Structures are given as structure tokens and as C-alpha cells.
């Protein structure tokens, strides 16, 4: 799954992401890039509780391409091909 997004504005949050493996409203994974914080994070929500699984520091390009590959227990997330 992939998506392109461009953070246009925001003082609290300027981010985009992909939600996947959703079981219900409180149990899912999300990968998110935040242009204001210059980070790329993978979270799991388990019974509405958010847990950070991994994070990377990134620069802020004009346009982001976000991609997730999830097979079995293996998850790969890419931001702009990296």
C-alpha cells in the first residue's frame, strides 16, 4: 500500500500516514510521517493504547511518498524510497 502526500500547513501537526491491519477502532497499526517534527514513526494501537514500535529522523521534502509492506509478522515502511 502506498500514498503520496504533501504537508501544506499546520502548527500542531503536519503529517500523513497509512493505517493498516485494522481489527476495529482501537486495534491497528499506523505508519506516519510528521513534517513539523521531522520524524517517521511506526505505531501499534492495542485497545486504544498507542505504542511506538520504531522511529526515524527525516528531512522535510515538498512531497512525500509513504509505503507499507506487511507480510505475516514482518512489516516494512518506506518514506521516499528509504
Secondary structure, 3 states (H helix, E strand, C coil): CEEEECCCCCCCCCEEEEEEEEEECCEEEEEEEECCCCEEEEEEEECCEEEEEEEEECCCCCCEEEEEEEECCEEEEEECCC
